[in-house]
Every structure is written in structure tokens, then in C-alpha cells.
Amino acid sequence: MENGYFIKNIDSKSKDYLNAKYPLFSENEYKRRFDLLENILIQNKLDKIIIYEAIGSGSAIQYFTGWHTTQEALAEVNSDEKINLYVEHYNHLPMAEKLVNKITKLFWGERQLSQKIFPKIMEDLQEGSTIGVIGRLPYSYIKQIQKNNIKVIDIFSDYNLMRSIKSNEELSWLKIAAALTDEGINNLVENLTPGLNEHEMSQITQSGYLKHGGHKIINFFGITNMDNPDNCVPYQYTSNKIISADDIITTEISSHFWNYPGQVLRTIGFKKMNTLYSELHEVGDEVFKNIFSILRDGTSIDEINEISSTIESGNFSIWDDLIHGYGGGYLDPVIGTKSRPASHYPGFKFKENMTVVIQPNVITRDHNAGIQTGELVHIQKDKAVRLHTFKQGYIEI
């Protein structure tokens, strides 16, 4: 498939966002998000909410203000439909001015967020006040909170739950991200040849989406000889390893559109799979298909576990998570299998407009061989739908 095919086929609303100079959510969308945050403030009887992020880590600053944290950012939220946002560095302010919404008041952090800005924020709080925190506050901030005898409530789990349900506008951005990710893996498949190394594979993958406005989150590759395997899951960093015609390659690819990601997982090779890999992939594809067929509003984890039990009954297991929420972070639920459990969610049921990655990384018990299959999907009221259109199953070049 030629480059640009997947981007050309997204819907017109998504294309409008993609073609904008800087894509922005509507003010109604930001009002919806602020209302959710204000509900948390009221329910927990908080005097204010503090959001802290640094070095591009975290998504809450962007979610509520529109600014994508670069060096360091601190947001102060009160119950007056206004957010005070302090941004470093000074030369980042012109970009921030283009991205922040109307409920956000933008300030320079003066390179003194903890020494000057945060103490001022604390000044209007009485001893014994309660604040909610999203993000990882450095110790210098925590010391000031302790000094003023202020109670802290970690509301990240509330934020996490908020992010798990996507609005229609967010779904449009995720559709773009899915198409960008498809461009990446398609470009890899179209240009992959024996003799390349893993660094070159990553370059080829990114070349598929960079020209369309996508950026890298994940380019994970696992490369091993199909007939003498010693790898069962993709690695997080590329190496100088050279690909041969006898190798089989597991991939996990994610490109993002302004921090909204897609994700595809595929197994790629230059020849037909041998008996072992055919069996591994058959199990993985069946588990994906069966989970996908039952995912809807109200599906329980017990139903997922019943399907995934076929992995163990075939004397296989998994290494990677079986399912995880995605889009705004690595979200709940994170589900494993009986032989490789993950987190526990008693009574959890999937909800309409969640987006999750189904990724049966079926492996041998000795951890020598494994496959990747799966992708990001959108859960609707009565079914799940694919966000990706790149072909499924084993990819033979």
C-alpha cells in the first residue's frame, strides 16, 4: 500500500483536525472536562487542585489546558472555571499561547516554580486545608505542603477514570493517530529487507508517519530466528542487530497525534511460519477475535478471562499484557491471564467509549518464541469497532 493511503481514508471531521495549523478542541469540550474536574473538587471537599508535570511526562496538563508539557508545568485549579498555568521555559510561551484554551490563564514560571510560584499558590490556603494532586510532585513541593499542615489527596485514579471514557472529539483525534500508526507499520512492511538493522527499521517506520504530522511513542521490535528462536516479546530499544531472511519479527508500533495514540501489534516474516509459530499465531488470532466479538458496554473481566484461558489450555502463556486501556495514558484495566496475571479489578465492567488495546502476545512457556497480534479498538454500546485498517494476522513479505 502506498504511503498516505490510510490518512487519505479517515473521515472528514478527522481530516479537519489533521489539516488545521494547530488542532484545537472546542471550548465546549474543555468545559466538559473542567466540569468533571470540578465534580472531583466538590465531592472530595478540596480547596484547590494542583497538577504538576515535567519533561513531557503526563497528560493532565494538556487535557485540561491544551498545553503539551515540555520542560516543566504547574497548574492551579479553583472552583471558578479558571485554571492558572505556569510554563517553563520563557521561549515556550508563544507556542503555549496558541494552544491553551479560554479557561486557562497563562503565566511564565520564572524558573522558580517551587521557590516562588508554588509558595504564592499556598498563601491563600489556611492550615488544615485540603488539596487534590495529579502528577508527581517533587519533594521541594511536598516539604512546603507539610510545613503548612495541608492535607493532600491523590486524585490521579479519578483522573485516570475520567480519561478512560473518550468524547467524540477525542475519538476523531484517535482515528487520526490510528491512521498515522498504520502508515508507520505499512511503511515498514513495504521497505523491510534482510540486511537492515533495528535502528534502520525504526527510521523506516517513523518515515511513514512523520510527513503526515505523526510522532513516535513506540517502535518496539523483537527479532529472532524462526527455527531457533530466543525472543518472545519486542524490546523497548533498538540495536545494531541485522535482520536475516530466516528471522521472524514481532512489532509494537504507536504513533501519536498531539499525544493521542494509535497502536498496532503484528508479527512479520520473509517466509511462511513454521509449525510452532503457526500454532502460536492461530491461538493469538483466535483470542483476539473472540475478545473483540464480546467487547461492548457491560462486558466483564470474567468473560475476558474465560476466553484467554484457551492460551493456557494450549500450553502457552503471555508476556505482554493481554488488554489495557489506551489514549491519555496507559489506562485501566490492565489485564493478564491465569499464568501471567496483572492488576485486579473486582466487579469491573467495560464502558461505552472506552478505547483499549487487545494484544495477545502468545508465547512458549520457555520464553523462547512468541507472536504479537492486536490493535487499539473502540468500545461502543453494543459492540467494539476497529480504529485501525491495516491488515490483520501474520504479515509475510
C-alpha positions in Angstrom: 0.0 0.0 0.0 1.5 3.4 -1.0 2.3 5.9 1.7 -0.7 8.2 2.5 -3.4 5.6 1.9 -4.5 5.3 5.5 -4.5 9.1 6.1 -6.5 9.7 2.9 -9.2 7.4 4.1 -10.0 9.0 7.5 -13.4 10.7 7.9 -13.9 14.4 7.0 -14.2 15.6 10.6 -10.9 14.0 11.5 -9.3 15.5 8.3 -10.4 18.9 9.5 -8.3 18.4 12.7 -5.4 17.0 10.8 -5.3 19.9 8.3 -5.6 22.6 10.9 -2.4 24.6 11.5 -2.7 23.6 15.2 -5.6 21.3 16.0 -7.7 22.6 19.0 -10.5 21.0 20.9 -13.7 23.1 21.2 -14.4 25.3 24.2 -17.4 23.1 24.9 -15.1 20.1 25.1 -12.9 21.9 27.6 -15.9 23.0 29.6 -17.0 19.3 29.8 -13.6 18.3 31.1 -13.5 21.2 33.6 -16.9 20.2 34.9 -15.6 16.6 35.5 -12.7 18.0 37.4 -14.9 20.4 39.4 -17.0 17.5 40.4 -14.0 15.8 41.9 -13.1 19.0 43.7 -16.6 19.3 45.2 -17.0 15.6 46.1 -13.7 15.5 47.9 -14.2 18.9 49.6 -10.9 20.2 48.1 -9.8 23.8 48.4 -7.9 23.5 45.1 -6.3 21.1 42.7 -2.6 21.1 41.7 -1.4 19.4 38.5 2.4 19.0 38.0 4.2 17.6 35.0 7.8 17.7 33.7 9.9 16.6 30.7 6.9 15.6 28.7 5.7 13.1 31.3 2.0 13.1 32.0 -1.1 14.1 30.1 -3.3 16.0 32.5 -1.9 19.5 31.8 -2.8 19.1 28.1 -6.2 17.5 28.9 -7.4 20.5 30.9 -5.5 23.4 29.3 -4.3 22.4 25.8 -0.6 22.8 26.6 1.7 19.9 26.0 4.2 20.0 28.8 7.8 20.4 27.7 10.2 21.3 30.4 8.0 21.9 33.4 4.4 23.0 34.0 2.3 23.6 37.1 -1.5 24.2 37.0 -3.7 25.6 39.8 -7.4 24.8 39.6 -10.0 26.5 41.7 -13.8 26.2 41.5 -14.2 29.3 39.4 -13.9 27.8 35.9 -10.4 29.2 35.6 -7.0 27.4 35.5 -3.8 29.2 36.3 -1.0 27.6 34.2 2.7 28.3 34.8 5.0 27.2 32.0 8.8 26.9 31.6 10.7 27.9 29.5 10.1 31.6 28.6 10.6 30.9 24.9 7.8 28.3 25.1 5.2 30.8 26.0 4.4 31.9 22.4 3.6 28.3 21.5 1.6 27.9 24.7 -0.5 31.0 23.8 -1.6 29.3 20.6 -2.7 26.1 22.3 -4.2 26.9 25.6 -8.0 27.2 26.0 -10.1 30.2 27.1 -10.4 28.9 30.7 -6.7 28.9 31.2 -4.7 31.9 32.3 -1.1 31.6 31.2 2.0 32.7 33.2 5.7 32.2 32.9 7.1 30.1 35.7 10.1 32.4 36.1 12.4 29.4 36.6 11.2 29.5 40.2 8.1 27.2 40.2 9.0 25.6 43.6 10.8 28.6 45.1 8.4 31.4 44.2 5.2 30.3 42.3 4.1 27.4 44.5 4.6 29.3 47.8 2.3 32.0 46.4 -0.3 29.4 45.4 -0.1 28.1 49.0 -0.6 31.5 50.6 -4.4 31.6 50.3 -4.7 28.2 51.9 -5.4 28.0 55.6 -3.8 25.5 57.9 -5.7 22.2 57.6 -6.8 22.9 54.0 -7.1 20.0 51.6 -5.7 19.9 48.0 -6.0 17.3 45.3 -2.9 16.4 43.3 -2.5 14.9 39.8 1.1 14.1 38.9 4.4 13.5 40.7 5.2 16.5 42.9 8.9 16.9 43.6 10.0 16.7 47.2 10.6 20.5 47.3 6.8 21.0 46.9 5.9 18.3 49.4 8.0 19.9 52.1 6.1 23.2 51.6 2.8 21.3 51.9 3.9 19.6 55.1 5.2 22.8 56.5 1.7 24.4 56.1 0.0 21.3 57.5 -2.1 20.9 54.4 -3.8 17.6 53.7 -3.1 16.0 50.3 -5.4 13.7 48.3 -4.0 11.9 45.3 -6.8 12.2 42.7 -4.9 10.5 39.9 -7.2 7.5 39.9 -10.2 9.8 39.4 -8.3 11.4 36.5 -7.4 8.0 35.1 -11.1 7.0 35.2 -12.0 10.3 33.5 -9.6 9.7 30.7 -10.8 6.2 30.1 -14.1 7.5 28.5 -13.5 9.3 25.3 -15.6 12.1 23.8 -16.5 12.3 20.1 -13.8 14.9 19.6 -11.2 12.7 21.2 -12.2 9.8 19.1 -11.6 11.9 16.0 -8.0 12.5 17.2 -7.6 8.8 17.9 -8.8 7.9 14.4 -6.0 10.2 13.0 -3.5 8.5 15.3 -4.6 5.1 14.2 -4.2 6.1 10.6 -0.7 7.5 11.3 0.3 4.3 13.1 -1.0 2.3 10.1 1.2 4.4 7.9 4.2 3.6 10.1 3.8 -0.2 10.1 2.8 -0.2 6.4 6.0 1.7 5.5 8.0 -0.8 7.5 6.4 -3.8 5.7 6.8 -2.1 2.3 10.5 -1.4 2.8 11.8 -4.2 5.1 14.5 -6.3 3.6 17.2 -8.7 5.1 20.4 -6.8 5.9 18.8 -3.9 7.6 19.3 -3.4 11.3 16.9 -2.4 14.1 17.8 1.3 14.0 17.0 1.4 10.3 13.7 -0.4 10.9 12.8 2.4 13.4 13.7 5.0 10.9 11.6 3.4 8.1 8.7 3.1 10.5 8.8 6.8 11.5 9.3 7.9 8.0 5.8 6.5 7.3 4.0 9.0 9.6 6.3 12.0 10.3 5.4 13.6 6.9 1.7 13.5 7.9 2.2 15.1 11.3 2.6 12.0 13.5 5.2 11.4 16.1 6.8 8.4 17.8 5.6 6.9 21.0 6.6 3.2 20.5 8.7 1.4 17.9 9.4 -1.9 19.7 10.9 -4.9 17.7 11.7 -8.5 18.7 13.9 -10.3 16.1 14.8 -14.0 16.3 15.5 -16.9 14.0 12.2 -18.7 13.3 13.7 -22.2 13.5 15.9 -21.5 16.5 14.1 -18.7 18.5 15.4 -17.0 21.6 13.0 -14.0 21.8 9.3 -13.9 22.8 8.4 -10.2 23.0 9.5 -6.9 21.4 12.3 -4.9 23.1 11.9 -1.2 24.0 15.2 -0.1 22.4 16.7 -0.8 19.0 20.1 -2.3 18.4 22.6 -3.0 15.6 21.1 -6.5 15.2 21.0 -7.4 11.5 17.8 -8.9 10.1 18.1 -12.2 8.1 15.7 -13.9 5.8 15.2 -16.6 8.4 14.1 -14.2 11.1 10.6 -13.6 12.4 9.9 -10.1 13.8 7.4 -9.1 16.4 6.4 -5.4 16.5 4.5 -3.0 18.6 4.0 0.4 16.9 2.4 3.6 18.2 2.4 7.0 16.6 0.5 9.9 18.2 -1.4 12.9 17.0 -0.8 15.6 19.6 -0.5 13.0 22.3 -3.4 10.9 21.1 -2.0 7.5 20.1 -2.8 4.5 17.9 -1.3 1.1 18.4 -0.8 -1.9 16.2 0.9 -5.2 17.0 1.9 -7.6 14.3 4.3 -10.5 13.5 6.3 -10.1 10.3 8.5 -12.6 8.4 10.0 -13.3 5.0 8.6 -16.9 4.7 5.7 -19.0 5.8 5.5 -19.6 9.5 6.8 -23.0 10.7 4.6 -25.3 12.8 5.4 -23.7 16.1 4.7 -20.1 15.0 1.6 -21.2 13.1 0.2 -22.6 16.3 1.2 -19.6 18.4 -0.4 -17.2 15.9 -3.5 -19.3 15.5 -4.1 -19.1 19.2 -3.4 -15.4 19.3 -5.7 -14.6 16.4 -8.5 -16.7 17.9 -8.2 -15.0 21.3 -8.2 -11.5 19.6 -11.2 -12.3 17.5 -13.2 -13.8 20.4 -12.4 -10.9 22.8 -13.2 -8.4 20.1 -16.5 -10.1 19.4 -17.8 -9.8 23.0 -16.4 -6.4 23.9 -19.2 -3.9 24.5 -20.7 -1.8 27.2 -21.0 -4.1 30.2 -18.5 -6.8 29.3 -16.9 -8.2 32.4 -13.3 -9.3 33.0 -14.6 -12.7 33.9 -15.8 -13.0 30.3 -12.4 -12.0 29.1 -10.6 -14.5 31.4 -12.8 -17.3 30.0 -11.6 -16.6 26.5 -8.0 -16.1 27.4 -7.9 -19.5 29.2 -7.5 -21.1 25.8 -3.9 -19.7 25.8 -3.0 -21.8 28.8 -5.0 -24.9 27.6 -2.7 -24.9 24.6 0.3 -25.0 27.0 1.2 -21.4 26.1 1.3 -18.2 28.1 1.8 -14.5 27.5 4.5 -12.0 28.5 2.9 -8.7 27.5 -0.4 -7.5 28.9 -3.4 -9.1 27.3 -5.6 -5.9 27.3 -5.0 -2.4 28.5 -6.8 1.0 28.3 -5.1 3.5 26.0 -5.4 7.1 24.9 -4.4 9.7 27.5 -2.1 7.2 29.3 -1.7 3.5 29.9 -5.2 3.2 31.4 -7.2 0.7 33.4 -8.0 -2.0 33.1 -4.6 -3.8 32.6 -5.5 -7.5 32.2 -3.2 -10.5 32.1 -4.0 -14.3 32.1 -4.1 -17.0 34.8 -0.4 -17.9 34.1 0.7 -14.3 33.9 -1.7 -12.1 36.0 -1.8 -8.3 36.0 -3.9 -6.0 38.1 -7.1 -6.9 39.8 -10.4 -5.1 39.2 -13.2 -6.8 41.2 -16.6 -6.2 39.6 -15.1 -4.2 36.7 -17.1 -3.8 33.5 -16.1 -2.2 30.3 -17.9 1.0 29.4 -19.1 2.6 26.2 -16.5 4.9 24.6 -13.5 3.3 26.3 -10.6 2.6 23.9 -8.5 -0.4 24.7 -5.6 -2.4 23.1 -6.2 -6.1 22.7 -2.8 -7.7 22.2 -2.5 -11.5 22.7 1.3 -11.9 22.9 1.1 -15.7 22.9 4.5 -17.3 23.9 6.0 -20.6 24.7 6.5 -21.5 28.4 10.3 -21.5 28.0 10.0 -17.8 26.7 11.9 -18.6 23.5 9.2 -17.9 21.0 6.2 -15.6 20.8 4.0 -13.6 18.4 2.3 -10.3 18.5 -1.2 -9.6 17.2 -3.8 -6.9 18.0 -4.6 -3.2 18.0 -6.5 -0.3 19.5 -10.3 -0.7 19.4 -13.2 1.5 20.4 -15.9 0.0 22.6 -19.4 1.1 21.7 -22.8 0.4 23.3 -23.4 -3.0 21.7 -20.0 -3.9 20.0 -16.4 -3.0 19.5 -15.1 -1.4 16.3 -11.6 -1.3 14.9 -9.8 2.1 14.8 -7.1 0.7 12.5 -7.5 -0.6 9.0 -4.0 -2.1 8.4 -4.4 -5.8 7.6 -4.6 -8.3 10.5 -2.8 -11.5 11.1 0.7 -12.7 10.2 2.5 -10.4 7.6 4.5 -12.4 5.1 6.8 -10.2 3.0 
